[in-house]
Amino acid sequence: MKLVSWNVNGLRACVNKGFLDYFHHIQADVFCIQETKLQQGQIILDIGDTYQTYWNYAEKKGYSGTAIFTKTPPLSVYYGIEQNLEPEGRIITLEFPSCYVVNVYTPNAKRDLSRLAYRLEWEDRFRAYLLNLDAIKPVIACGDLNVAHEEKDIKNAKSNRGNSGFTDEERNKMTLLLDSGFTDTFRYLYPDRTEAYTWWSYMPKVRERNIGWRIDYFLLSNRLRDRIMDVQIDAHVYGSDHCPIVLDMA
């Protein structure tokens, strides 16, 4: 099974920058996107008849939003946390016979950290949600989690310490989530790899110089570890300030 996650930072713009070329090339079984930035009816996406599509739109136009495209029809679909239709469209959960797939776009704490308190409360609810699912069957969670967990997940750790996405509070919430029974698949396979990033600022030459952050993840229930075949970061794929990440499982 091949799963892909990509924060497209505006799907309509990303389509104009090669999204469909990558989509058709990668042939994922499940393809999750975040930050769609559109409303129902605002795009006609030519992905063929192979996939079923599920969208969670934000109430605010041009903001947030998630979607999942899947070859296998799910048993059930959930939007938000515990069927709570959150206005920012940040979570979609598909239930399959052997697992849940959760696509998430975690709130940003904002540059001035004005949303940090909300972010931390949201993290607690999200962790509880994953644990409730995990009590039923294993979970694969993916998306833009808006945090560089360890110093090796960010180019300039010292100068970014305390900034949004690299506060001690956000990093500790990620540690707590992993310690509650989940695995960061990339670090499981590549514990010491550095300069492996999934997001780069739009500032000039930043991506070319690989001054980035790893803030996009595939997490899964610990009991699925033995099924991990590979995790790749497709940093060569442009179209967004994030790049796609790919999980191959047996």
C-alpha positions in Angstrom: 0.0 0.0 0.0 1.3 3.4 -1.0 0.2 6.6 0.8 1.1 10.1 -0.1 0.7 13.3 2.0 1.2 16.8 0.6 0.4 20.3 1.9 -0.4 21.9 -1.5 -0.8 25.5 -0.1 -3.7 26.1 -2.4 -4.8 23.3 -4.7 -5.8 25.5 -7.6 -2.4 27.1 -7.7 -0.7 23.7 -7.2 -2.6 22.3 -10.1 -1.1 25.0 -12.3 2.3 24.0 -11.1 2.2 20.3 -11.9 0.1 18.7 -9.2 -1.7 16.3 -11.6 1.6 15.2 -13.2 2.9 14.1 -9.8 -0.5 12.6 -8.8 -0.7 10.4 -11.8 2.9 9.5 -11.7 3.0 8.4 -8.1 -0.1 6.1 -8.3 -0.9 6.2 -4.6 -3.5 4.0 -3.1 -4.4 6.9 -0.7 -3.4 10.5 -1.5 -4.0 13.1 1.3 -3.7 16.8 0.8 -3.8 19.7 3.2 -4.4 23.4 2.9 -6.6 23.1 -0.2 -7.8 26.7 0.2 -11.0 26.2 -1.7 -14.8 25.7 -1.3 -17.0 23.1 -2.9 -17.4 23.6 -6.6 -14.3 25.7 -7.0 -12.2 23.1 -8.9 -12.7 20.3 -11.3 -9.9 17.9 -10.7 -9.0 15.4 -13.4 -7.9 12.4 -11.4 -9.9 9.8 -13.4 -12.4 7.3 -12.2 -10.1 5.2 -10.1 -10.4 7.3 -7.0 -13.1 8.2 -4.6 -12.7 11.8 -3.2 -13.5 13.2 0.2 -13.3 16.9 1.1 -13.4 18.9 4.3 -13.8 22.6 3.5 -13.1 25.4 5.9 -15.9 27.9 6.4 -13.5 30.7 5.7 -12.9 31.1 2.0 -9.4 30.5 0.7 -8.2 29.0 4.0 -7.1 25.6 5.4 -9.1 22.6 4.2 -8.2 18.9 3.6 -9.0 16.2 1.1 -8.3 12.5 0.6 -8.4 10.5 -2.7 -8.6 6.7 -2.3 -8.7 3.8 -4.6 -10.3 1.6 -2.0 -13.7 2.6 -0.8 -13.7 3.2 3.0 -16.1 1.6 5.4 -16.8 5.0 6.9 -15.8 8.6 6.8 -15.4 11.1 9.6 -14.9 14.8 9.4 -13.3 16.7 12.3 -12.7 15.2 15.7 -15.4 12.8 16.9 -17.7 14.0 14.1 -17.3 17.5 15.4 -17.5 19.6 12.1 -14.7 22.0 13.0 -15.0 25.2 10.9 -11.4 25.1 9.6 -11.7 21.7 7.8 -8.6 20.3 9.3 -9.3 16.5 9.7 -10.7 13.7 7.6 -10.7 10.1 8.8 -11.3 7.1 6.6 -12.0 3.7 8.1 -10.7 0.7 6.2 -11.0 -3.0 7.3 -7.5 -3.1 8.8 -6.8 0.5 9.9 -7.9 4.1 10.1 -6.2 6.7 7.9 -6.3 10.2 9.4 -5.4 13.3 7.3 -4.6 16.3 9.4 -3.6 19.9 9.0 -2.5 21.1 12.4 -3.2 24.7 13.4 -0.3 27.1 13.3 0.6 28.9 16.5 1.2 32.1 14.4 4.4 34.1 14.3 3.5 36.1 17.4 2.4 32.9 19.2 -1.1 34.4 19.6 -2.6 31.0 18.8 -0.3 28.9 20.8 -2.7 28.3 23.6 -5.4 27.1 21.1 -2.8 25.0 19.4 -1.8 23.2 22.6 -5.5 22.5 23.5 -6.1 21.2 20.0 -3.1 18.9 20.3 -4.6 17.3 23.4 -7.9 16.7 21.7 -6.2 15.3 18.6 -4.1 12.9 20.7 -7.2 11.7 22.5 -9.0 11.2 19.2 -6.1 9.1 17.8 -6.0 7.0 21.0 -9.7 6.4 20.8 -9.3 5.2 17.2 -6.3 3.1 18.1 -8.3 1.3 20.8 -10.5 -0.1 17.9 -7.9 -0.7 15.2 -4.5 0.6 14.1 -4.1 4.2 12.9 -2.1 5.8 10.1 -2.0 9.6 10.6 -0.4 12.0 8.1 -0.2 15.6 7.2 1.3 18.9 8.1 1.7 18.8 11.8 3.3 22.3 11.9 6.2 21.3 14.2 9.8 20.3 13.8 10.1 17.8 16.5 13.9 17.5 17.0 16.8 19.8 16.3 17.8 17.6 13.4 14.4 18.3 11.8 15.3 21.9 11.2 18.2 23.7 9.5 18.8 26.5 12.0 17.7 25.0 15.3 19.4 27.5 17.6 18.1 30.7 15.9 14.6 29.2 15.6 14.2 28.1 19.2 10.9 29.4 20.5 9.6 30.4 17.1 6.2 29.1 15.9 6.6 25.5 15.0 9.7 25.1 17.2 8.6 26.1 20.6 9.3 23.8 23.5 5.6 23.5 24.1 4.8 22.3 20.6 7.7 19.9 20.5 6.7 18.4 23.8 3.2 17.8 22.5 4.7 15.8 19.7 6.9 13.8 22.1 3.8 13.1 24.2 1.9 11.9 21.1 4.7 9.5 20.1 5.1 8.3 23.7 1.4 7.4 23.8 1.9 4.7 21.2 2.7 6.1 17.8 5.8 6.0 15.6 7.3 8.7 13.4 7.9 6.5 10.4 10.7 8.6 8.8 12.7 8.7 12.0 12.0 5.0 12.6 13.8 4.1 9.4 16.3 7.0 9.3 17.1 8.0 12.9 20.2 10.0 12.1 19.4 11.5 8.7 19.8 15.3 8.6 18.9 17.9 6.0 15.7 16.0 5.2 13.1 18.7 5.1 9.5 19.0 3.8 8.9 22.8 4.0 10.9 25.8 3.0 10.2 29.5 3.2 9.4 31.4 0.0 12.3 33.8 0.7 14.8 33.9 -2.2 17.2 30.9 -2.5 16.0 29.3 0.7 14.8 26.1 -1.0 17.8 26.0 -3.3 20.1 26.1 -0.3 17.9 23.6 1.6 17.2 25.8 4.6 14.1 23.9 5.6 12.0 22.3 8.3 10.6 18.7 8.5 7.0 19.4 9.6 5.1 16.9 7.5 4.8 13.4 8.9 3.4 9.9 8.6 2.7 8.6 12.1 1.3 5.2 12.8 0.3 2.9 15.6 3.4 1.1 17.0 2.0 -2.3 16.1 2.2 -1.4 12.4 5.9 -0.8 12.5 6.8 -4.1 10.9 4.7 -3.2 7.8 6.8 -0.1 7.0 8.8 -0.6 3.8 10.0 2.9 3.1 9.4 6.5 3.7 10.5 9.1 1.1 10.6 12.9 1.0 10.1 14.0 -2.6 12.0 17.3 -2.2 12.5 17.5 -5.9 8.8 18.0 -6.4 7.8 21.7 -6.5 4.3 23.3 -6.7 4.0 24.3 -3.1 6.3 25.5 -0.3 5.9 21.9 1.0 6.9 18.8 -0.8 5.1 15.4 -0.9 6.0 12.6 1.5 5.4 9.0 0.6 4.9 5.9 2.8 5.1 2.4 1.4 3.7 -0.4 3.5 3.5 -4.1 3.1 
